[in-house]
């Protein structure tokens, strides 16, 4: 993925994004008037200046629609997971909606208080090399509404 390679540490050293450079070297579109270093403007005929990095990010079909001003990209991934409250040991099922490198959005029939520590047990991870259990903290929990007679909650978690 684009953001996994374009790390903060790499950018702080003044290095360009590896994917943006690959895009620049392979893109032969007559619509591009000027492409310089990452962060500089480029112009398209009939449009105002835009950032190349923004084009690459917005073109990713796996990007969740609810990115807003987040610092990390969100990727859609639906899977059934088990949530275990670490203090009580109580568990319930939930559905993942999206994930990033520092958190996850879940849909649950159980409401969790922000600050609650939970373990998320995943069977179908989007990547082979990822953990099977994620230790996390609930950052927010909001009522989504009811589907028939089932009340559901959106639960945002941050990995710890």
KABEL-V511592 format. One line per field, one symbol per residue. ss: DSSP state (A for helix, B for strand, O for the rest). Layout:
# KABEL-V511592
ss: ???
This chain:
# KABEL-V511592
ss: OAAAAOOAAAAAOOOOOAAAAAAAAAOOOOOBOOOOOOOOBBOBOOOOOBBAAAAAAAOOOOBOOOOOOOOOOOBBOOOBBBBBBOOOOOBBBBBBBBBOOOBBBBBBOOOOOOOOBBBBBBOOOOOOOOOOBBBBBBBBBBBBBBBOOBBBBBBBBBBO
